[in-house]
Amino acid sequence: MRDAPDYAKSGKVRRVLDSLRRVLSRDGGCAEIFRRAAELDEVGVFTGTDWDQPDILIPALAGGSLRSEHPDTVVLEVTSELRILAIAVGEHTRPELSSEEARRFLSQILAMNLELLLSAPSEAERVRQGKMATLSRVVFAYIVEQIGLGDVLDQLVDEIWRILRQRPIQVDHVKAMITRIAVYRNQSDVDLGSSAQGLDRLTTALFGPTEACRDDPGVDLYLSRLNAMDAEGLEFEARGLARAMHDTGLVSAYHATLVRFLVDENVHLLPEALGVSEVGRNCLLRYPDLVHELILRTVHPHSAQCVYGLSLLLDRGILHQPPVVPSLWRQLSLKLSPSVRERLHSAFGTAVEPDALLLGGLLSMLGQPLGVGQGDNPTCQSARALSMWAYNDPDYLMQVVAWAARDDEVIAHFEGQPISSVESIGGVATADPIDLDPVSLLVVPHLDRIYAEMVRRCADRPGDPHRWVNPEFHGWWSARGFRINVDVATGDLIDLDDFIRQFYAAYHPDHNGHQPLIHPQPAGIAVTDSAARYVGWHAITILRVAPDTNGDIRVYFFNPNNDSGQDWGDSVVVGTAGNGERPGEGSLPFEQFASRLYIFHADPLEDGAVDDVPADAVERVVGHIERSWGVGRLGEQSVED
């Protein structure tokens, strides 16, 4: 491109952009493009685009380009970021942009797009961008390695806490970010400002929760210190570690070391080390042999996080459900098939044996059913099923895990006919996922194929297949009454007024006789982005409908998309804390939730007061729909007075 005459340069840009995209997708690609940033700038890659003048670029607009559905836009944006990084560190110069201005620009972009450092791509990003959604995250990580986090630490620490309050099962990416911040802090004199206290709580939770490990001595030295402690010192240590774990949702390797030590030496302190409630203490005392064996098999410094899952499992009291204890004993003695062992080894390495890894993941899922995430995969239906079973039917979840682990096959039934995950053809996902927790990694491919086969068996039926699939796939408690406000053939909205009134009558306490939701119910939402533009359909679980801290009625739901806190546009912003949410729940005011709903289930024999739903409430819901995903779908729809 450099050697081509001006009239031919535009023809070369296509090849350069394709090369940039391929290089960025490889390990070390960011460094190679960074090295060539000046040359890329000089030959005119940005000529004729918004990125041609870096001094007038606006950080707030970068997010839209980073999340664009057009690959060239994403490539140009991240390449421009790498060019500005070169200016910031003195490897490239532009007279209109100083090194300090370039650094400040990058800090603002990082601060405004923190989720690109901390979380997997959202549903909207996956649908719009595909693999490009991961590319921007790789570039952001490289930029942070080069310039550090000094100017964005406040926002970054707040974002870490926001994610941890949702108590996800997978926290490796959060631990990696905390580690990076801790290293950066030790290597620089940066002023942490208001983030200092929050950062201290995070770093100490991982590397030094108590006095005995405050200096991060390593687990071997820490174990020798435990051996030298008296009973009072061990009790103090146990309570300190439990407090740090429940404060953050993170488990230190030192905590795992202590728990294993107590099983062998001072088992009476185990409840303090796990930080369990009276319910959890009773479960532990009722089934000590099982709990001790679970600890010895699953809890290791390399798999410490399952301690938190075990603690919450005990506090849920599910060991008192008759099938759960024998199911866990079966899992302890289960022989994994060779293909399953290889799959777990490939995904998680060899530090922990596959059977222990899977069992630890099962403890985490049973303890944190709302912490399940779908990763960067279009498998929201399967992730929702795993969460729902862990929440509502734990022994069935363990049965499915046993089938998948032992037989590498899951057999489900659809209207009395068996469906084999091995015999079924491909599912929604085009490849087996690799960025999931151990249970999901093993089971989701089976569930995905079964779900797809159920949908195929409904192909010749009128309407939406989820009317029949959801109760068969998720469980009997999925109500047989089915409502949808979209015509499947055309995509237009239908019966909107009746749909909204039926939802109020089924779920709103003022219109359903104040009947709380008994079982979690599957539902479908129309996902919109922060500009309220339609993105796609998404599977969630309605968990409960209740007044929030201000007395306003909200819908509390589970979103398998890793992080429930999302901006859906038109002032519809999902809450994850501060509105009475429990860890892992997202929530919206009832009207706002109804405005994104397109499918729900309800008992057809429990009709609420449909006619009592206020017309103005229906109008407000329709208004939200008209301003978002209803654009182009409403046709002749009108709201009845």
Residue pairs with C-beta under 8 A, 6 or more apart in sequence:
1 9
1 12
1 13
1 15
1 16
1 43
1 44
1 45
2 39
2 42
2 43
4 11
4 12
9 43
9 44
9 47
10 48
13 45
16 40
16 45
17 45
17 72
17 75
17 76
20 33
20 75
20 79
21 71
21 75
21 135
23 29
23 32
23 33
24 30
24 33
24 75
24 78
24 135
24 138
24 139
25 131
25 135
29 138
30 82
30 138
30 139
30 142
31 142
33 40
33 79
33 82
34 82
34 85
34 86
34 91
34 142
34 146
35 91
37 79
37 82
37 83
37 85
37 86
37 91
37 92
38 83
38 86
38 91
38 92
38 93
40 79
40 83
41 83
41 92
41 94
45 76
45 79
46 52
46 76
46 80
46 83
49 76
50 57
51 57
51 76
51 77
51 80
53 96
54 80
54 83
54 84
54 87
54 94
54 96
54 97
54 102
54 105
55 94
55 96
55 97
55 101
57 80
57 105
59 105
59 108
59 109
59 112
60 112
62 77
62 81
62 109
62 112
62 113
63 112
63 113
65 73
65 74
65 76
65 77
66 74
66 77
66 78
66 113
66 116
66 136
67 74
67 124
67 125
67 128
67 129
67 133
67 136
67 529
68 74
68 77
68 128
68 129
69 128
69 129
71 129
71 132
74 129
74 132
74 135
74 136
75 135
77 136
78 135
78 136
78 139
81 106
81 109
81 139
81 143
82 139
82 142
82 143
83 92
84 97
84 102
84 105
84 106
85 102
85 106
85 143
85 146
85 147
86 92
87 93
87 94
87 97
87 99
87 102
88 99
88 102
88 103
88 106
88 146
88 147
89 99
89 146
89 147
90 99
97 105
103 147
103 151
104 151
106 143
106 147
107 147
107 150
107 151
107 152
110 117
110 140
110 143
110 144
110 149
110 151
110 152
110 156
111 151
111 152
111 155
111 156
113 140
114 152
114 155
114 156
114 159
115 122
115 159
115 563
116 136
116 137
116 140
117 137
117 140
117 141
117 144
117 156
117 177
118 156
118 159
118 160
118 163
118 173
118 174
118 177
119 163
119 173
119 562
119 563
120 173
120 373
120 375
120 376
120 435
120 562
121 129
121 133
121 134
121 137
121 376
122 561
122 562
122 563
122 566
123 380
123 527
123 535
123 536
123 538
123 561
124 527
124 528
124 529
124 535
124 536
125 133
126 133
126 376
126 377
126 378
127 378
127 527
127 535
127 536
128 535
133 376
134 376
144 180
148 184
148 188
148 190
149 156
149 180
149 181
149 184
150 184
150 188
150 190
153 181
153 190
153 192
153 193
153 195
153 199
154 193
154 194
154 195
156 177
156 181
156 195
157 181
157 195
157 198
157 199
157 202
158 195
158 198
160 174
160 177
160 178
160 202
161 198
161 202
162 565
162 576
162 577
163 174
163 563
164 171
164 174
164 248
164 249
164 250
165 249
165 576
165 577
165 583
166 370
166 371
166 563
166 564
166 565
166 576
166 577
166 583
166 584
167 249
167 368
167 370
167 371
167 583
167 584
168 249
168 368
168 371
168 373
168 562
168 563
168 584
169 305
169 309
169 361
169 364
169 365
169 368
169 371
169 372
169 373
169 437
170 371
170 373
170 375
170 436
170 437
170 562
171 249
171 250
171 305
174 250
175 206
175 250
178 202
178 203
178 206
178 250
179 206
181 199
181 202
181 203
182 199
182 203
182 207
184 190
185 192
185 199
185 203
192 199
201 247
201 248
202 248
202 250
204 214
204 244
205 244
205 245
205 247
205 248
205 250
205 252
206 250
206 252
207 213
207 216
207 252
208 214
208 215
208 216
208 252
208 254
209 240
209 241
209 243
209 244
209 245
209 252
209 254
209 255
210 236
210 237
210 240
210 241
210 244
210 254
211 240
212 222
212 225
212 226
212 229
212 233
212 237
212 254
213 222
213 225
213 252
213 254
217 225
219 253
219 254
219 257
219 301
222 254
222 257
223 257
223 261
226 234
226 237
226 257
226 258
226 261
229 237
231 266
231 269
234 262
234 266
234 269
235 269
235 272
237 258
238 258
238 262
238 269
238 270
238 272
238 273
239 272
239 273
239 275
241 252
241 254
241 255
241 258
241 273
242 255
242 272
242 273
242 274
242 275
242 311
243 275
244 250
244 252
244 255
245 251
245 252
245 255
245 275
245 307
245 308
245 311
246 275
246 311
249 308
249 583
250 305
250 308
251 304
251 305
251 306
251 307
251 308
252 304
253 301
253 302
253 304
254 301
255 273
255 304
255 307
256 299
256 300
256 301
256 303
256 304
256 307
257 301
258 273
259 270
259 273
259 274
259 295
259 299
259 307
260 295
260 296
260 299
260 300
262 269
262 270
262 273
263 270
263 292
263 295
263 296
267 288
267 292
270 284
270 291
271 280
271 281
271 284
274 280
274 284
274 307
274 310
274 311
274 314
275 311
276 283
276 284
276 311
276 314
276 315
277 315
279 314
279 315
279 316
279 317
280 311
280 314
280 315
280 317
281 314
282 317
283 291
283 314
283 317
283 319
283 320
284 291
284 314
286 319
286 320
287 319
287 325
290 319
290 325
290 328
290 329
291 310
291 314
293 332
294 310
294 328
294 332
294 359
294 363
295 310
297 332
297 355
297 356
297 359
298 306
298 310
298 356
298 359
298 360
298 363
299 306
299 307
299 310
299 360
300 351
300 352
300 356
302 351
302 352
303 351
303 352
303 356
303 357
303 360
305 360
305 364
306 360
306 361
306 363
306 364
308 364
308 367
308 368
309 360
309 363
309 364
309 365
309 366
309 367
309 368
310 363
310 367
311 367
312 367
312 368
313 319
313 363
313 366
313 367
314 367
315 367
316 366
316 367
318 324
318 366
318 394
319 325
321 394
321 395
323 395
324 394
324 395
324 398
327 394
327 395
327 398
327 399
327 402
328 398
330 398
330 402
331 359
331 362
331 398
331 401
331 402
332 359
334 355
334 402
334 405
334 406
335 406
336 344
336 354
336 355
336 358
336 405
336 406
337 405
337 406
337 407
337 408
339 408
340 354
340 358
340 404
340 405
340 408
340 442
341 354
341 355
343 432
343 441
343 442
344 354
344 357
344 358
344 438
344 441
344 442
345 354
347 434
347 438
347 441
348 354
348 357
348 438
352 360
357 438
358 401
358 405
358 438
358 439
358 442
360 438
361 437
361 438
361 439
361 440
362 398
362 401
362 438
362 439
364 371
364 437
364 439
365 371
365 372
365 386
365 390
365 397
365 437
365 439
365 440
366 390
366 394
366 397
368 583
368 584
369 387
369 388
369 390
369 391
369 584
370 387
370 391
370 543
370 558
370 582
370 583
370 584
370 585
371 583
371 584
372 383
372 386
372 387
372 390
372 437
372 440
372 560
373 383
373 436
373 437
373 440
373 560
373 561
373 562
374 380
374 382
374 383
374 436
374 440
374 444
374 560
374 561
374 562
375 433
375 435
375 436
375 440
375 562
376 433
376 435
377 429
377 433
377 435
377 436
377 444
378 428
378 429
379 427
379 428
379 429
379 433
379 444
379 447
379 448
380 538
380 539
380 540
380 560
380 561
381 428
381 447
381 448
381 451
381 473
381 539
382 440
382 443
382 444
382 447
382 448
382 451
383 440
383 444
383 560
384 474
384 522
384 539
384 540
384 541
384 558
384 560
385 447
385 451
385 473
385 474
386 397
386 439
386 440
386 443
386 444
386 447
387 541
387 558
387 560
388 474
388 475
388 520
388 522
388 541
388 558
389 396
389 397
389 400
389 475
390 397
391 520
391 558
392 475
392 477
392 519
392 520
393 475
396 475
400 410
400 443
400 446
400 447
401 439
401 442
401 443
403 409
403 410
403 411
404 410
404 421
404 442
404 443
404 446
405 442
408 422
409 420
409 421
409 422
409 446
410 420
410 421
410 443
410 446
410 447
410 450
411 418
411 419
411 420
411 421
412 418
412 419
412 421
412 450
412 472
412 473
413 419
413 472
414 453
414 454
414 457
414 469
414 472
415 468
415 472
419 450
419 453
419 454
421 445
421 446
421 447
421 449
421 450
424 449
424 450
424 452
424 453
425 449
425 452
425 453
426 449
426 452
427 445
427 448
427 449
427 450
427 451
427 452
428 448
428 451
428 452
429 444
429 445
429 448
432 445
433 440
433 441
433 444
433 445
434 441
436 444
450 473
451 469
451 473
454 465
454 468
454 469
454 472
454 473
455 465
455 469
458 465
458 468
458 469
459 465
461 468
463 484
463 488
464 482
464 484
464 486
464 488
464 599
466 482
466 522
466 524
466 599
467 482
467 484
470 478
470 482
470 522
470 601
471 478
471 479
471 480
471 601
474 522
477 518
477 519
477 520
477 521
478 519
478 521
478 522
478 601
479 521
479 601
479 602
479 603
479 604
480 601
480 603
480 604
481 506
481 601
481 602
481 603
481 604
482 599
482 601
483 499
483 502
483 503
483 599
483 600
483 601
483 602
484 499
484 524
484 598
484 599
485 493
485 494
485 495
485 496
485 499
485 500
485 597
485 598
486 492
486 493
486 494
486 598
486 633
487 493
487 494
491 633
492 633
492 634
492 635
493 625
493 630
493 633
493 634
493 635
493 637
494 637
496 622
496 625
496 634
496 637
496 639
497 618
497 622
497 637
497 638
497 639
497 640
498 610
500 594
500 613
500 618
500 621
500 622
501 610
501 611
501 613
501 618
502 602
502 610
503 594
503 597
503 600
503 602
504 511
504 590
504 594
504 608
504 610
504 613
504 617
505 511
505 512
505 607
505 608
505 609
505 610
505 613
506 512
506 600
506 602
506 603
506 606
506 608
507 517
507 542
507 545
507 555
507 590
507 600
507 602
508 545
508 553
508 590
508 608
508 613
509 515
509 516
509 545
509 546
509 553
510 553
511 608
511 609
511 610
511 612
511 613
512 606
512 608
512 609
513 608
513 609
515 606
516 544
516 545
516 546
517 542
517 543
517 544
517 545
520 541
520 542
520 543
520 558
521 541
521 542
521 600
521 601
521 602
522 539
522 540
522 541
522 542
522 601
523 539
523 540
523 541
523 542
523 557
523 597
523 599
523 600
523 601
524 537
524 538
524 539
524 540
524 597
524 598
524 599
524 600
525 537
525 538
525 540
525 596
525 597
525 598
526 534
526 536
526 537
526 538
526 596
526 597
526 598
526 628
526 629
527 534
527 535
527 536
527 537
527 538
527 568
527 596
528 534
528 535
528 568
528 569
528 570
528 572
528 596
528 628
528 629
529 535
529 567
529 568
529 569
530 567
530 568
530 569
531 569
532 568
532 569
532 570
532 572
532 627
532 628
532 629
533 569
533 628
533 629
533 631
534 628
534 629
534 631
537 598
538 559
538 561
539 560
540 557
540 558
540 559
540 560
541 557
541 558
542 555
542 556
542 557
542 600
543 556
543 557
543 558
543 585
544 555
544 556
545 553
545 554
545 555
545 556
545 590
546 553
546 554
546 556
546 580
547 553
547 554
547 580
548 554
548 579
548 580
548 587
549 578
549 579
549 580
552 589
553 589
553 590
554 575
554 579
554 580
554 587
554 588
554 589
554 590
554 593
555 587
555 588
555 589
555 590
555 593
555 594
556 580
556 581
556 582
556 585
556 586
556 587
557 564
557 585
557 586
557 587
557 588
557 593
558 564
558 584
558 585
558 586
559 566
559 574
559 586
563 576
564 574
564 576
564 584
564 585
564 586
565 573
565 574
565 575
565 576
565 586
566 573
566 574
566 586
567 573
567 574
568 574
568 596
568 628
569 628
570 624
570 627
570 628
571 592
572 588
572 592
572 595
572 596
572 624
572 628
574 586
574 587
574 588
575 581
575 586
575 587
575 588
576 585
576 586
576 587
579 587
580 587
581 587
588 596
591 617
591 620
591 621
591 624
592 624
594 621
595 621
595 622
595 624
595 625
595 628
596 624
596 628
596 629
615 639
615 640
615 641
618 639
618 640
619 639
622 630
622 637
622 639
625 634
626 634
